[in-house]
Amino acid sequence: MGDPGQSPSPRPPHGSPPTLSTLTLLLLLCGHAHSQCKILRCNAEYVSSTLSLRGGGSPGALRGGGRGGGVGSSGFCRALRSYALCTRRTARTCRGDLAFHSAVHGIEDLMIQHNCSRQGPTAPPPPRGPALPGAGPGTPAPDPCDYEGRFSRLHGRPPGFLHCASFGDPHVRSFHHHFHTCRVQGAWPLLDNDFLFVQATSSPVASGANATTTRKLTIIFKNMQECIDQKVYQAEVDNLPAAFEDGSINGGARPGGSSLSIQTANPGSHVEIRAAYIGTTIIIRQTAGQLSFSIKVAEDVARAFSAEQDLQLCVGGCPPSQRLSRLERNRRGAITVDTARQLCKEGLPVEDAYFQSCVFDVSISGDPNFTVTAQAALEDARAFLPDLEKLHLFPSDAGAPLSLATFLASFLSGLFVLWFCIQ
């Protein structure tokens, strides 16, 4: 039964043309299916709407405002609210787009910097014109595949970077400067986000040993609409190719084609992959029959992952169940610990985590070449870390809690003996 307050709608006869509402729905669905991320348009509109407020400054440096408010600041706030609205409208089609993530983070930073409220008037639509401040006719638009240039233009400062490494038997240094010696036998993800997937496959360093070494690395550079199609790089011991799966080292005819490249400083033992479109440099080395992995990656890339991508050794370090205890690390190996210390001391004078890793690897494997592995990992960290004060790590040893427990047990036992004697 129908609503008594409404007259029943006549049913269209069979085979009649679709109604206007049906056509509208189909057009919307088709438009959504073919829509693209419009973040570059949002960027251009924001830059254009703030031209008159910058006072000739660089596109990333917001001038004339500051925390004190005023006309300039209120103008920037209107422009930022419009910018935020534009990004929200295009969010559905921009998942996994690095420019989109950079814009969202940048808007948050700038609204805090200029003390802007999230509610309020927005800037009127900017007149159609050049996308860049001061750009004349024919001035090229920003390269969407130049991450550092795009970030600096948007934020007015260089981007931040993070460092992660895996080397030896294996030792993992996470983005957060956690340092673990892990067993992780089989395939484990080092990274798994919207732009990169890196998987390390490891096997025991020797028969019956808990320690493992990485024998294979798989790196997937995921599709980025403006720059590259998905590409896969695989390296195995004694096979460090200088090309991607499809035989190329770039993105073809797209604007970012040259922003993904491979350099082989020492063919067969040292490969460097540069992905400029996501602000990433990866070094793969082969020494002592194992592969080492080191990465410098833009913060936005490293943090662009969902809750389902929670297992990443570079993010959380090794799970507790996969960390080798101090007792396991101190087991006697093929070379005495004293001899291993002497060998490692020659190239690693600071007795930090890299030195400790070297001693463990050399003593367990019996291969002095593992000293080179630890030294190379330290040099990569020196080159990749933005803060060299965090170069040397001195992890709290797993023996520290044990020593405290031993002390407490001895203390309580002493109290018991004293009480017994008094009685």
Secondary structure as GFF3:
##gff-version 3
##sequence-region A 1 423
A	DSSP	alpha_helix	20	34	.	.	.	ID=ss1
A	DSSP	alpha_helix	39	49	.	.	.	ID=ss2
A	DSSP	three_ten_helix	51	53	.	.	.	ID=ss3
A	DSSP	alpha_helix	71	89	.	.	.	ID=ss4
A	DSSP	three_ten_helix	91	93	.	.	.	ID=ss5
A	DSSP	alpha_helix	98	113	.	.	.	ID=ss6
A	DSSP	alpha_helix	147	155	.	.	.	ID=ss7
A	DSSP	beta_strand	161	167	.	.	.	ID=ss8
A	DSSP	beta_strand	171	173	.	.	.	ID=ss9
A	DSSP	beta_strand	179	181	.	.	.	ID=ss10
A	DSSP	beta_strand	186	192	.	.	.	ID=ss11
A	DSSP	beta_strand	196	204	.	.	.	ID=ss12
A	DSSP	beta_strand	212	221	.	.	.	ID=ss13
A	DSSP	beta_strand	231	236	.	.	.	ID=ss14
A	DSSP	three_ten_helix	257	259	.	.	.	ID=ss15
A	DSSP	beta_strand	260	266	.	.	.	ID=ss16
A	DSSP	beta_strand	270	275	.	.	.	ID=ss17
A	DSSP	three_ten_helix	276	278	.	.	.	ID=ss18
A	DSSP	beta_strand	280	287	.	.	.	ID=ss19
A	DSSP	beta_strand	290	298	.	.	.	ID=ss20
A	DSSP	alpha_helix	299	302	.	.	.	ID=ss21
A	DSSP	three_ten_helix	307	309	.	.	.	ID=ss22
A	DSSP	alpha_helix	313	316	.	.	.	ID=ss23
A	DSSP	three_ten_helix	320	322	.	.	.	ID=ss24
A	DSSP	alpha_helix	326	329	.	.	.	ID=ss25
A	DSSP	alpha_helix	337	347	.	.	.	ID=ss26
A	DSSP	alpha_helix	353	365	.	.	.	ID=ss27
A	DSSP	alpha_helix	370	384	.	.	.	ID=ss28
A	DSSP	three_ten_helix	388	390	.	.	.	ID=ss29
A	DSSP	alpha_helix	399	422	.	.	.	ID=ss30
###
